[in-house]
Every structure is written in C-alpha cells, then in structure tokens.
Amino acid sequence: MLELRGLTRRFGTVVAVDAVSLAVPAGQMLGIIGRSGAGKSTLLRLVNRLVEPSAGQVLHDGVDVTALHGRALRGWRRDCAMVFQQFNLVQRLDVLTNALLGRLAYQHGLRRARVLLTGGFPAAERARALAMLNRFGLLAVALQRAETLSGGQQQRVALCRALLQAPRLILADEPIASLDPANARLVMQALREANRAEGISVLVNLHHLETARAYCDRIVAMQAGRVVFDGAPSELDAARLRAIYGLTEAELAAEAEAAAARPAMA
Amino acid sequence: MSGTEVAAWRARLPEAFAPPPRRRLWRALVAAAFLAWLGWALAQFGFTPARLWQGLSGLAAILRLMLPPSPGALWGDILRGLAESVAMALLGTVVAALLALPLGFLGARNLVTATLLRFSIRRLFDGFRGIDQLIWALAYVRAVGLGPLAGVLAIATADIAVLAKLYAEAIEAVERRQVEGVAAAGGGWAERLRFGVLPQVLPVMLAQALYFFESNTRAAAILGVVGAGGIGLQIAERIRVRAWDEVAFIILLMIVTVAAIDWLSAWLRQRLIGGRR
C-alpha cells in the first residue's frame, strides 16, 4: 500500500501540492484528473522523489520513502516505474538499449561496472528486453535509434522500459496526451493489463475524465494542489464536476488538451 | 529467463547481442593500431617513468622557490605589463570582430549564392586559421618592431579567420521566416540583412567576441615572451634570472585578472543577450 501523508511542495510562493493525504491499496488503478497546474505532475514526482517534498511523507508498505537515499532510493525508483508525457527516451541510443535502461538498477558489482564501461548488458537481460519489445510490436525497430520512431512507438518503448523494471507501482504522467487515439488506447490497455495481470498499482494523470472512467478503479480530482474529489468513477458525474471546476466535462477536456499541446510543440 | 530462451532470441536476432564478427574484427584492428601508434609515439618522445619522475621533482623545486610569492622591486612594471596585455587583447579582439563581420556575411551559404566566391573565401579562412597567434607575433615583431602593436596585430590577424567562420555559421543558422517577413514587407537585400538577419545573429556574435576576449587575455601573456609587448616580457625576464617568487606573484595577478574579465564578460553577455524578459 502506498500512503501519502500531508504531502506538500512549494515552489517559491506557489504551493504546487498542498497537504495531500491519500492511501492507495496495492493493485489499484488510480486516475488523477485536474486542470493544468493543479499539481498532478508534481504529486507523481514527489512519489518517486524526482521532486523533494517541502513537508509530509510518502510511505510504501510502512517504509518511509521520503527518508531514503543512495542505494535504497535507487531501489525505490526501480520499484515505481515512471512513464512520461514526452516519453523521456535517450534519443541517440537504440530502442533495445532504451528498454534495457529499465534493467540498470538490477546490475550490481562487476556486472554494473561492465554495463557502465562498455554499455553491454548480459545476454539474459537482452533476451528479456527483446521479449518485452516483441510484446509491444517493436522487435523490427529494436536496433534503430529512438529518435527515428514515431511518438506512439516511443511511448511503447517507454512502457517496455517501465515494465522491465519489474515495478510494484507505475506512475504515468499524462502518458497519452501526446499520442493519437489508437496508440493512446494501446498504452492505456497496457497499463490496465499490467495492473490486472501482474497486480501492479498504477497512478495515472489524465486530462480526459472519460479515459479515467473507462480504465480506473478510483478517481482523484485535484484543484490548486488539493484533492477536491476522491471516489469511484461513477460518483464523479456532471453536476459534481461542475461544482468542483465550474466547467462541463467537455470544456475541461478541451482546456487540458490545449495546455498539453504546448509542451509538445516546444 | 532460461538458457534455451536466451539462445532462441540470440538465434532470432543475433545483432541485438553482439555486433557482427566483421565489425568486431574491424574495431579490434583499429584499437590495436591506435594503441601501437600511441606506444610508438610515447617511445619516440622519450616518455619513460624515470624522466617523468625527474621532471616532477624539478617542478617541485620550482614550486618551492615560488613560495612565498613576492612582488619584487618593480611593482610598476608588472602592473603596466598586465594592463598592456589586457589592452592588447581588447584591441585585437575588437579589430578582429569588426573585420570578421563583413567577411562572415560573405562566407555565409544562405546569403552569398556565388559558390566560387564563397568557396574561396571559406578556404582563405581555413588557411589563416592554420597559422597560430605566436607565429603571427614573431612575424609582426620583425615587421613593425618590438612592442604591443605587434601583439595587437597578431591577435587580430589570428582571430579574424576564426571569428569570420563562426559568424558565417551563425548567419547560416538564422531562421528564414523572419527574413522572409522583412522581404514580404518590401525590404531589399540591405534591409533584409539589417533587420532580418542582424538582430538574430548579433547577440551570438557578441558572445563569441567576448569569449575570444577572455581567451586572448590569457594568450596575450605568452606574446610578450617573443617580444610583442605585455606581461609576458616581465615573466620571461624573471624566469631568466630565476626570480621564481616574482613569477608566482605575476601568475597570481594574471589569474585574478582573467577571473575578473570572465565575470565581467559573463555579466555583459547576460545583459546583451538575456534581454527577452
């Protein structure tokens, strides 16, 4: 179980995440919605410590994640894989190596030294990565540079990287905001599949309430860093949404879409 | 993952496990050739541990003589030399930057469509770049006599070609749409250059000139050694009479000066380029 206790993050005078407390049982698929700037991204980054909290705690199965450092922190990041909106692949590395990055935290001692020095992963790891790439229809491009791939392909590579971490938790930050509908469906189904078949908890930021309803067990809505709704998808109806944001679902989606398109152009 | 599965994947996509044998052989050959050359070159230059050790102890002896640094009796000469070096660097860089500006425009592919002209100008830059500042300084000392003038000319001549090449490349990287906007408003080629190209490249050019000023301040110290004015002459004289404590003092002063210029030019760059907000 993942537990957030009074989690807060300030950037200067702006409070991005404001005293958020949440308990996510193992194996849950949690959708987080909210307008751009509501603190969804920061919340996910706080969980895997890409952003340090100003106050509050993250606990996983009773372990205080916010107190980890060094090797233990690397271990935690391996256990909670992250999927980014802009994929965050290393463009000049080939697809196979990008996927193998998910195995980095499993290389210790001499093997780690060898990987660092030569970039050469053990054959068993390569085979494992190839099997994963094959699952996502990426075998044909395994030896191409990541930069030659389309956005949808790149996000599938990023998913392979995440799943190869053999995580207990997946943090997905707007994973489908830069994708076409077909790839978006594929990515959401893969997340759902990982959640259902392997019992991996998933925290996913989404801007389409509709997507969150279709795939998630539970929805959290954020507004100005605070959790303003937490419940089953069926409870978040049009009236409730209007009360929270003063917008209809369509307006909310359109606004978020426009905001999500901006970083994609940069 | 079991051994048979790994073997199956290896059979299916061998290239994912290791580069093909021919490429591996080729890499090994290149690596061996490089190592052999390196060993041979080191041997040719008498690179033995004994000599390195000897050199180190010699260096240590000099370091001991340097402590404590002392300004000596000729304070005024040192400061004048330092000021002269900075002035040489500044003048040389300014002259080089001004002359490089038109040359850069002439060497830019997107502006000069006469291939032959552009090609010969670019090759001329390349030729000039092959000659080091120190060589120019030696030549100018013979031509215009000892002193800072030779230094300024050496710095300017050596930098014109390099700056012109960098400027040409900056000009080639301008965004065409902005120039097109000026053309569409009825601007001729002069207007396009002045209002379409120049605003885009000027900050880059200034930044590069400032970097050159920094590195020229360091280089100007050496030019004095061959008689082209500046602090180098003072250093050379003191090394000749083994006044290492005074040499150390001058070196410290130079470090402070270069750091100050570094800081100043960083601030200037920020002011000139960071004007977006």
Interface residues (C-beta under 8 A of the other chain):
Chain A: L96 A123 A124 R126 A127 R128 L130 A131 L139 A142 L143
Chain B: M1 E5 V6 A8 W9 R10 R12 L13 E15 A16 F17
